[in-house]
Amino acid sequence: MTILVTGATGHLGRLIIDSLLARGVEASSIRAGARDIAKASDLAARGVQVVALDYDAPETVAAAADGADAVMLVSGSEVGKRAPQHQAVIDAAKNAGVAKLVYTSAPKATTSDLVLAPEHKATEEAIAASGLPAVILRNNWYTENYAADVARAKDTGVIAASVGDGRIASASRADFAEAAAVVLTEDGHLGQVYELAGDIAWNFDDLAAAATEITGREVRYTPLSAEEHAAALEDAGLDYGTVWFVTTLDAGIRAGALAESDGTLARLIGRPTTPLVDGLRAAI
């Protein structure tokens, strides 16, 4: 079986390939799709097939998918462009007759008010309309998203945000990558939509406590109102679009958009998810 992994040089894509190899998939059966194949030289050295795949160049996507049995569609990173980019992969997978498409979506993508949800909702709808046999992995937040906050807190002693007491059921990228490898290599998952999250939903006081443990200095969480947060970001020189995105994202977290966990991720990977402090320590 040939498995195409898109975005293979990204953080998650690389880890999915690592997990596939760890599960005994032959390197020659893994096809790593990358916009810049030079960045995948380490994968090629391990025996993985490396192919050009640019979400914005459908002809490269079609060529990469040709002959693949399964496609791992790792969601793109360019907010605002992802729906058409993902559509190119869906079309290529359908034309190639792949037997399984796996997609990394967002929590409760079809009903969530989270600012990132609409593009994922559109992609899920496109997958359904295509008729492709598929598995949807609705990944909660990656713990690594907060590594930079912890690193800054080593100097400032403060983590500031407008999330209130909102909780985040994050897990490490490696946890999510392992789940992807499971559904790619096992039968019985087609048609499933999995809500994947860490075992424990933490708040920003917990994040500050983890930062204290990691950095060796006391770190405290400073809760801001949305207006205070926006002003602080503007003072730091961020443009309006970025300020709006960050504060809107925090509003979603404050409302509980990332707080739920039902243990599905741990069940899929057969172990507890990586604790917050361990995931952060590994990322810094």
Disulfide bonds with the S-S distance in Angstrom:
none
